[in-house]
């Protein structure tokens, strides 16, 4: 039986589980692959740093470039743009198949790295970069290759789903739910990348690239985080039979010129509680896909964690190694589509708008007039009048849900409503999906 | 650009959609595949029969053997064992990649057909055979190839899920729900294969074969249908916060000799309403997987229907055609495991037992003694006393849920309880999963 040399770059939580499985399950992996997968080394900055999993000290090296040389399969789990990007290029130049879980890098350089691997006839796989253990990329790339995806909506960030789910089930404010998530290890000390939607945006770019066979990068993604979501928003959603989720969305839309394009976006979204994505709790991830022939599909699983993510990495490693064993070129991406990215202004969506207004006659008429001027129609309105706080006149809380309209018209409506003298504050603007 | 000859065998609901997509989306499929997919003919018994989709008359032929000769990809959608099996063998002998949706055939001959394709270096794909549009086979085969599956539980028959879901939401009896399903086209005029669990059993054998890398066939599957499920069972499940689903289950278990094996089974099952599978409504399918590293995964989508199933077929066709384009051997199955099939007697499970007993003192004690004799402990009991029907003495309805125990002990307990003079009738025995 052939032996393939596997080089591991990075040994954090995921990497240490990958190493453990390669060592502990070597016989089973060999039987499935048709070749022995020999872990030849692990490149890290500090070979003596403490790790979750006990691994042979002799495997560690600080010389990643040397390790990559001569490897058959390189697993890149360093994260960050450099030196990860350079090492992946060196691995491809040296003839190795590459498996990466580095979403930050891939969201920026996937088309370029895919082209390099393709030219060399090598496989580049990155299942773990989106939705952890859920094999969503393979599904989109292979299983739906004979279909046409029309829309992808994903809960792809476990931290924000944990926070929003906790706000929904306990009524907590955002700051308290975030603090609890940090205490329990679901959010990092610096949670910016998660709560501002940046992590989800990187995954959205990768999902869109595969789903629509066209390169998209982070710059194409409209991104809003969840820091503005309040306990009042969550309570109002609940009253309306809905739930707020941070969704990564990529969909075919008609651009302002009438031609087809793809809008890629991340924002907090109101969803009916009947929608399959509404039932995704805690730190779980899920991706909901609409395809022309397949109809509705949903895939659910753990989005993070050392063991689940290691499972996705190993799936890629076995697949790449089998390809080496049976011969032939690596699987290539098809970026044959040439649809363009469409800005969010051009999409059709509906808004939920919450505001505080003076409680006096004519307020609703004034607001409704502005909706009409922008051609936006109101599907539902709910008003709660409450006694003023000390020193204020009476105030009314209003929540509108619009019918579907163009984002630019909806946004302009909100701006004009905000300028009305009778309106004290726009407290919330959320898009609604899944109706 | 290369042109690949595609032969289609069978043109029912799925086949006609496959043909339509091959013809209508030819350019897009060519871009993704790297070769043009030319539909060279459609073998049917009656070329002039009316079809759902308008297709060129010149494509139809009654000579399937001639059509298979010289094809690069053969799509078999005839169903049944023969002539489908012979034609697939001829296709492989002639050097064609084969895509089949024929679960009846595959449940009996998958290991043999896989071996033939493997020896010839050709791809044999059959995504559409299990769970329609859900690409579950590719997931198990490829994405989880670096992990170890411990349990698979699937709702893989849309007809029975439609019936059970209707019974749950309307309180209908089985016969009425079946009649309604037939009226709406969700059940066939002869519903035997669905309601007796045989269709699900065929899919269970295929799921088990891929999940555990070991050949299993229909004879290894313990099979119970849903004809015995009553409105009273469904109502009692609802009272207990549960729902009844027909599940196809394959799991690693310890056999009676202490060695590991796989138990494959289909039966109506009580599931907590919190379980992800409980939220699968109507004719939708879903497969829930537990793997050592990936943890819990679930995949949801349409299980039947011409367009969704055609999407799965086309995914296989594009994948097989890409392989022909880039060269190298077809993907091979790994049936390297050698775990044996374990009879259901050996599994650990828990029972829900419903019975009618005489309403007199000492009944519960008599029943409890039998449980104790078999080493089975009771987790919950609920008693409903009701006035007797005319001519009967008073009767009591009892429902027990047991703790986990060996199936053989649970079954023996039921038999001994049945023989008690105070017990009028065992009305229901259901296994409980997902606790």
Contacts between the chains, C-beta under 8 A, distances in Angstrom:
chain1	res1	chain2	res2	distance
A	17	B	293	7.1
A	21	B	146	6.9
A	21	B	293	6.8
A	25	B	148	7.4
A	28	B	148	7.2
A	29	B	146	6.6
A	31	B	213	7.7
A	31	B	334	6.9
A	31	B	336	3.9
A	31	B	337	7.8
A	32	B	145	5.5
A	32	B	146	7.9
A	32	B	213	6.9
A	32	B	334	4.6
A	32	B	336	6.4
A	127	B	143	6.8
A	133	B	293	7.6
A	133	B	294	4.0
A	133	B	295	6.3
A	133	B	297	6.5
A	134	B	297	6.5
A	135	B	139	5.4
A	135	B	142	7.5
A	135	B	143	3.2
A	135	B	144	7.5
A	138	B	138	6.8
A	138	B	139	7.4
A	138	B	142	6.1
A	138	B	143	5.4
A	139	B	135	5.4
A	139	B	138	7.4
A	139	B	139	7.0
A	142	B	135	7.5
A	142	B	138	6.1
A	142	B	142	7.8
A	142	B	315	6.5
A	142	B	319	5.5
A	143	B	127	6.8
A	143	B	135	3.2
A	143	B	138	5.4
A	143	B	312	7.2
A	143	B	315	4.4
A	144	B	135	7.6
A	144	B	311	7.1
A	144	B	315	6.1
A	145	B	32	5.5
A	145	B	314	7.6
A	145	B	315	5.4
A	145	B	318	4.2
A	145	B	319	6.5
A	145	B	322	7.9
A	146	B	21	6.9
A	146	B	29	6.6
A	146	B	32	7.9
A	146	B	311	6.4
A	146	B	313	7.3
A	146	B	314	2.4
A	146	B	315	4.7
A	146	B	316	7.7
A	146	B	317	5.9
A	146	B	318	4.6
A	147	B	311	4.3
A	147	B	314	6.4
A	147	B	315	6.9
A	148	B	25	7.4
A	148	B	28	7.2
A	213	B	31	7.7
A	213	B	32	6.9
A	276	B	279	7.3
A	276	B	300	6.4
A	279	B	276	7.3
A	279	B	279	5.7
A	291	B	311	6.3
A	292	B	307	7.9
A	292	B	311	7.9
A	293	B	17	7.1
A	293	B	21	6.8
A	293	B	133	7.6
A	293	B	307	4.4
A	293	B	308	6.4
A	293	B	310	5.6
A	293	B	311	3.8
A	293	B	314	7.5
A	294	B	133	4.0
A	294	B	301	6.5
A	294	B	302	7.0
A	294	B	307	7.7
A	294	B	308	5.2
A	294	B	311	3.8
A	294	B	312	7.3
A	295	B	133	6.3
A	295	B	301	6.9
A	295	B	302	4.7
A	295	B	305	7.6
A	295	B	307	7.1
A	295	B	308	5.2
A	296	B	301	6.5
A	296	B	302	7.0
A	297	B	133	6.5
A	297	B	134	6.5
A	297	B	299	7.6
A	297	B	300	6.7
A	297	B	301	4.0
A	297	B	302	7.9
A	298	B	298	8.0
A	298	B	299	7.5
A	298	B	300	4.2
A	298	B	301	7.0
A	299	B	297	7.6
A	299	B	298	7.5
A	299	B	299	5.3
A	299	B	300	7.4
A	300	B	276	6.3
A	300	B	297	6.7
A	300	B	298	4.2
A	300	B	299	7.4
A	300	B	300	7.2
A	301	B	294	6.6
A	301	B	295	6.9
A	301	B	296	6.5
A	301	B	297	4.0
A	301	B	298	7.0
A	302	B	294	7.0
A	302	B	295	4.7
A	302	B	296	7.0
A	302	B	297	7.9
A	305	B	295	7.6
A	307	B	292	7.9
A	307	B	293	4.4
A	307	B	294	7.7
A	307	B	295	7.1
A	308	B	293	6.4
A	308	B	294	5.1
A	308	B	295	5.1
A	310	B	293	5.6
A	311	B	144	7.1
A	311	B	146	6.4
A	311	B	147	4.2
A	311	B	291	6.3
A	311	B	292	7.9
A	311	B	293	3.8
A	311	B	294	3.8
A	312	B	143	7.2
A	312	B	294	7.3
A	313	B	146	7.3
A	314	B	145	7.6
A	314	B	146	2.4
A	314	B	147	6.4
A	314	B	293	7.4
A	315	B	142	6.5
A	315	B	143	4.5
A	315	B	144	6.1
A	315	B	145	5.5
A	315	B	146	4.7
A	315	B	147	6.8
A	316	B	146	7.7
A	317	B	146	5.9
A	318	B	145	4.1
A	318	B	146	4.6
A	319	B	142	5.5
A	319	B	145	6.5
A	322	B	145	7.9
A	322	B	331	7.5
A	323	B	328	7.4
A	326	B	328	5.5
A	326	B	329	4.2
A	326	B	331	7.8
A	326	B	332	7.2
A	327	B	327	7.5
A	327	B	328	4.5
A	327	B	329	6.5
A	328	B	323	7.4
A	328	B	326	5.5
A	328	B	327	4.5
A	328	B	328	1.8
A	328	B	329	7.0
A	329	B	326	4.2
A	329	B	327	6.6
A	329	B	328	7.0
A	331	B	322	7.5
A	331	B	326	7.9
A	332	B	322	8.0
A	332	B	326	7.2
A	334	B	31	6.9
A	334	B	32	4.6
A	336	B	31	3.9
A	336	B	32	6.4
A	337	B	31	7.8
